[in-house]
Amino acid sequence: MIYDGFLIMTFEAGRSLWHAKIRRADLKPVIIDGVSFPELEVGFAWSDPHAAIEDAKTRIDYLNQRCANVDLMRETAHA
């Protein structure tokens, strides 16, 4: 599924241990503190794929908020 510019992929790693990976929908890497990641495995082992997806959405919201704050600080610094 695609959520707010990210592709969320769930997978089962062990019986009823669901995880999620996220990557940008445009396939560009996610940059965190100058480090490039093609995709990120997020969260914990959840009992069902829907819980893994909801956790991934929370992480995506945090990443998007963090990026917006960085862009705002960058614009303010150059004003």
C-alpha positions as CSV (number, residue, x, y, z in Angstrom):
1,M,0.0,0.0,0.0
2,I,1.1,3.6,-0.5
3,Y,0.8,6.0,2.4
4,D,1.8,9.7,2.3
5,G,4.5,9.2,-0.3
6,F,5.8,5.9,1.0
7,L,5.3,2.3,0.0
8,I,4.5,0.0,2.9
9,M,5.4,-3.7,2.5
10,T,4.5,-6.3,5.3
11,F,6.1,-9.6,5.7
12,E,5.9,-12.5,8.2
13,A,9.1,-13.3,9.9
14,G,8.1,-16.4,11.9
15,R,4.7,-17.6,12.7
16,S,2.4,-14.6,13.3
17,L,5.3,-12.2,13.7
18,W,4.5,-9.4,11.2
19,H,6.9,-6.7,10.3
20,A,6.8,-3.8,7.8
21,K,9.3,-2.2,5.5
22,I,8.9,1.2,4.1
23,R,10.5,2.9,1.1
24,R,9.7,6.1,-0.7
25,A,7.1,5.7,-3.5
26,D,9.4,7.6,-5.9
27,L,12.2,5.0,-5.1
28,K,14.6,7.7,-3.9
29,P,16.5,6.8,-0.7
30,V,15.4,8.0,2.7
31,I,18.1,10.3,4.1
32,I,18.5,10.3,7.9
33,D,21.2,12.4,9.4
34,G,23.1,12.2,6.1
35,V,22.9,8.4,5.8
36,S,21.0,7.0,2.8
37,F,18.6,4.1,3.2
38,P,16.9,2.5,0.2
39,E,14.3,1.1,2.5
40,L,13.7,0.8,6.3
41,E,12.4,-2.0,8.4
42,V,10.3,-0.4,11.0
43,G,8.6,-1.4,14.3
44,F,8.3,-4.6,16.1
45,A,6.9,-8.0,15.5
46,W,3.1,-7.6,15.4
47,S,0.5,-10.3,15.7
48,D,-1.2,-9.3,12.4
49,P,-0.2,-7.4,9.2
50,H,-2.7,-4.6,10.0
51,A,-0.9,-3.7,13.2
52,A,2.4,-3.6,11.3
53,I,0.9,-1.3,8.7
54,E,-0.5,1.1,11.4
55,D,3.0,1.2,13.1
56,A,4.6,1.9,9.7
57,K,2.2,4.8,9.2
58,T,3.2,6.3,12.6
59,R,6.9,6.1,11.5
60,I,6.1,7.7,8.2
61,D,4.3,10.5,9.9
62,Y,7.3,11.1,12.1
63,L,9.7,11.0,9.2
64,N,7.6,13.5,7.2
65,Q,7.3,15.8,10.2
66,R,11.0,15.6,10.8
67,C,11.8,16.4,7.2
68,A,9.4,19.4,7.3
69,N,11.1,20.7,10.4
70,V,14.5,20.4,8.8
71,D,13.4,22.2,5.6
72,L,11.9,25.0,7.7
73,M,15.1,25.4,9.7
74,R,17.1,25.4,6.5
75,E,14.9,28.1,5.0
76,T,15.0,30.2,8.1
77,A,18.8,29.9,8.3
78,H,19.1,31.2,4.7
79,A,16.6,34.1,5.1
